[in-house]
């Protein structure tokens, strides 16, 4: 269980949870205009997860479309 992607080692040094959330919001507010400037690790992770979600949503749409095409094909064959 030693591979926690560094999250466990960071949390004790950050202190209470309120402190980290306040820091995140202030950093995110500064960074919004220029996305590529020095991002906090949390923000980079969030961006990666958002991209991943978009990819998965696109894949789901493609699968849904393919299913619709299959259903149409079945209807045409039986009808």
Secondary structure as GFF3:
##gff-version 3
##sequence-region A 1 79
A	DSSP	alpha_helix	7	14	.	.	.	ID=ss1
A	DSSP	alpha_helix	17	31	.	.	.	ID=ss2
A	DSSP	alpha_helix	41	78	.	.	.	ID=ss3
###
